[in-house]
Amino acid sequence: MVGLGRMGSNLVHRLQLAGHPCVGYDRNPDAVATIEGFGARGADSLEELASKLGESGERRAVWVMVPAAFAGAVVREVAALLSPGDIVIDGGNSNWRDDVDLAEELAPTGIEFMDIGTSGGVHGLERGFSLMIGGSDEAVDHLTPIFEALAPGVETAERTTDGPLRPGEAGWLHCGPHGSGHFVKMVHNGIEYGMMAAIAEGLAVLEQADRGRAELEKDAETTPMRDGKYYEYDLDVAAVAEVWRRGSVIASWLVDLTAEALADEGDLASYAGHVSDSGEGRWTAQAAIDLAVPAPVINASLTSRFASRERDEFANKVLSAMRAGFGGHREKKPPQEAGGQ
């Protein structure tokens, strides 16, 4: 394993628990020491990692678990240390197009390349990791014991049908050739964006459901609230999240995590609300355009993340300028800038 952050370390730990000995490398010596603490072997360099893996004389497989910005370079560096027949895996959230190109680039060397979309987050050690795999049939067959050890297993969800196990039921899936694993994981994350946005927006509506009691300014720049008596609910949003967890249609792990956060800190004051996007939502939106597939929910959830980081600031200034120009509308400053509460 190259890259021993939260995901990489937990992948190694789960494999060790299943009896698959691992060697790990990270630029941070403390991360290497962590995996050594649960029985894995550490390496001080990629060269040492490749050497230790080769001691048994068996076919080597190196899983690269680093951010997408570095993945391609690290995969190439690792591949240069391997031999024909060995396997190098990009297990991060890389763009599927890069996988297709890398597989073509490495093919003449005899190095097998695989892309694995890995979902499970920091809870994967206990819950297992959902694996979406792209690569050759032969390489997948060789590493099937690894996938079985990492995946959650069929028993973690009620089966949709009786009979023999179907692809995907064990929690891992060979999606197809190179790039397909990350393509499926990319769309998974695009869906995740939409689901998260819907939960967040719904809870925000509930959190503001007492606005009918507030004294709103009355001027030309403030939309009056009609029938404020219909918005006088002082709702316990944390309690709502709890009830949604149990038996509701939208019960999910995301609602579970939201309920945990609200139970710890009801106003979420430690969060600034600046929401990052690591690429998969953008790539899903771009793929949808290329394929002429309408994806309004994913697109809206992506751009709402841009807005959370104030990437719409200039556009909003333009809007204020136009309103001032055609109607003489004076821009109202936010309460904190105007000296209000």
N, C-alpha and C positions, 0 to 999 in steps of 0.2 A: 504494500500500500504506500503510495507516494501522496503525501498530504494528509496530515493527522489532526485536522481540526475536529469540530464536533461530529461531523458525519464520518469522516475517515477513521477516527479513533473508535467510534461505535461499531463500524463495520468490522474492524479488526477484532474488537472485543467479542462480538457475536460469533465470528468465525472461530476464534480460540475456544469459546465455550462449546462449540460443536465439534471440536477435535481437529480443526484444520490449522496447522501451524503457520504463522505469518511472520513476515519480515516487513518492517516499516521504516520509512524515512520522512523527515520533515526538517525544514530549515531551523525550526525552533527545537532546541535540545530538550526542553521540558515536555514537549509533546511526545518525543521519542521515549523519554523516561516513563511517561504515563502508560504507553502500551507495553513496555517492559514490565510494568507493575502487574499486569494480568497475563504474563507468560509469553508474549510475543518477543521476537528478537528485533533489536533496534539496529539501525545503520547510520553512519555518520555522513554518508554521501550516496549518490545514486550508484556510483561504481561499486561501493561496498554492498549495497542492496542487491545488485545484479550478481555479484560474486557469491553472496550467501545463498541466494536462491538457486544458484547453479551447483552447489555442493553435492546435492543428491543425484545429479546427473539427469534428472527428470525435466520434462518440458516446463518452462517457466511462464507464469502469468503475472503481469504487473498491472495493478489497478491505480489509475491516476485520479485523485480526488481533489482538484484545485479549481479555483474560479475560472470561468470561461475565458477571461482575458489572457490567462497564462496556459490554458490546457494544451493548445496546439504545440507550443514550444516545448512544454514538458514531455508530451507524448513523443515528439521527435527525439528529444534528448535521451529518453528511456529506450526507444527503439534502436538507437545507435549502439546500445550496450547489450542488445539481445541477439539471438541467433535465429536462423530460419526455423519456422515452426513455433517459436515462442509467441505469446499473446500479449498485446498491450491494450488496455481498456481505458477509455475516457468515461468515467462514471459521474462527471459533474453535469452542469446544465449548459452544455455547449450547443451552438447552432448546428442543426442537422446538416446544413450545406457543408460546413467544415468537415464533418465526418465523412461525407462522400468523397471530398477532395483528399483527405488524409488517407483513406483506404486505398484510393488510386495511387497515391504517392508511395505508400509502403508496400504495395503489392509486389514490385520487382525485387524487394529485399527478402521476401518470404516470411515477413513478420505478419501475423494475423492481427488485424485491428477490430475492435468491438466498441460499440457505443452503448452505454447502459444509463438510461434515465432512472434515477434513484429517488424514491419518495419515502418519507417516513420521519424526516426531521430529526430533532434531538431525542425523540421518543422511540426511534427505530431499534435501539438495543433491546428494549422490552417487547415492543409490539411487532417487530420485524420490519423489513424494508420491502416496499412494492417496487419490483424491478421490471423495466421496459427495455428490451434488449434488441440490438441490431447487430447482425454479423452472420457469418457462415454457419450452416447447420453443423459442420464438424466441430467448430470451436465451441458452439453452444453445448453440444453433446459432451465435450470434454469437461466443461465447467459446470455441468448440471449439478453435481454434488454441492458446489459452492452456492449456487442459486437456491437450492433447496434449504441450505442452512441459513441463508440470509432472509429469505422470504417469510411472511407471517404464517403460511400454511393454510390448507383448505379449511381447517376447523375453526378459523377465526371469523368466518362469516357463514351464515346459513346458505346451504347450497340452493341454486336456482332450479336444479333438476336432478332427478335420480340417475343412476347408471354410472358408467365409467367417467373418470375425471376428464374434464374438458380443459383446453388450453386456458391458462390464466387463473384457474381455480386455486392453485397453490400459492398465488401471490406473485408469481413471476411469469413473464410472457416473452417468447421469441417473436418479436413483431414482424421481422422480415430482414432484408439485407441492410447493408451499412447505411446509417442515418435514420433508419426507421424507429429505433429505440428512442433517440432524442426527439424525433418528430412527435411521437406519441406523448412523451413526457412534456414537450413544449405545449401541446394542446391541453394536457392535464393542468398545467400551470395557468394557462389562459382561462380555463374553467374556474380554477381556484380564485383568480382575480375577481371574476364575476360573482361567485358565491360570497366571497369575503365582503365585496362592496355592498351586496344586497343586505347582508346581516348588519353591517355597520350603518347603512342608511336607515334601515328599519328601526334600529335601536336609537338612532339620532332623532327620528320622529317621535318616539316614545319619550325621550329625554326632554323634548321641548313641548310636550303635551299640556303643560300648565301655562302656556303663554297668554291664555285668555284672562289670567289674573293680573298680568303685568300692565303697568301704565305705559302705553305706547305714545310716542311723540305724534302730534297731529300737525302735519305741515304738508306742503306740496311734494316733498321728496319721500314721504313714508306711506306705504300702502296701508290703508286702514284695515283692521281685522273686523270682519263682520261676525256678529254672533259669537263673541268671545266666550259665552257661557258653555259652548261646546268643547272648549279647550281648557278645562280647569281640572285636569287629572294630574295629581302629583304621584307619578308612577315610580315604583321601585324597579328600576331597570335591571339591576342585578337579580332580583327575584324573578322577573320575567324571563331572563336568560335561563334561570334554573328550571322553570316550568316547561320551557321549550325543549329542554334536554330530555324530557320524559314523555314519550308517547306521541310527540307532535310530528307532523309531516316533515318539518325542517330539522329535526334532531340530527346531530352530526358531530363529528370530532371538532369541527370549527366552532360550533356553538358551545361545546364542552370547554374549549380553550378560552372562549370569550367569557363564559360564566366564571371560570377560574380567575381571570384577570379582574373582572368586576368585583368578585368576592374579596380579592386582595386590596383593591383600590377603586372604590366606587366611582370616583370622578376621573380616574386615569390621569391624574395630574402629572405623573412622572413622564408622560409621553407628550411630545411636541406636536404629533400629528403629521409629521413630514414622512410620507410613505414612499419607500424606494420601489423601483422596479428593476429587476436584474436581467431583463432581456426577453424572457419567454413570452410575456404578454405582447410585446411589440412584434416578435417574430410570428406569433399566432395571428395577429391582426394582419400582418403583411402576407402570410400564407393564405388567409381567407380572401384577401384582395386578389392575389394571383389566381386563386381557384374560383373566383366569383361566387363565394359563399357568404351570404349576409351573416355578420356576427356583431350586431349592435350592442349587445350586453358586454361582450369582451372589450370592444372598442371603448365604450363609455367608462368601464371600470379602469381601463388603462389611462385614459386622459384625466380621470379624476385623481389618479396618483400624481400626474404632472401638476395639476392644480394645487395639490396638497403641498407641493414644494415651491409654490408661488411662481410657477412657470407661466402663469397667465397674468402676471402683474402688468406687463406692458399693454396687453390687450385690454385689460380693465381700465387702464389710464386712457387708452384711445376711446373707449366707450364713454367715459366721463367727459372727455374733451368734446366729443360729438354732441352729447346732451347739452353741454354748456353752449355750444355753438348754435344749435338750432332752436333751443328753447330757453336759454339763459338759466339752465338748472345749475344750482350751486352744489358742488360735491360735498356730501356729509362725511366727516371724518369718523373713523371707528371710535367707540367710546374711550378707549385707552389713550388715543391721540387727542381727543377733545377734552380730556380731563375728567371724564365721567367714570362710572363704576363698571 
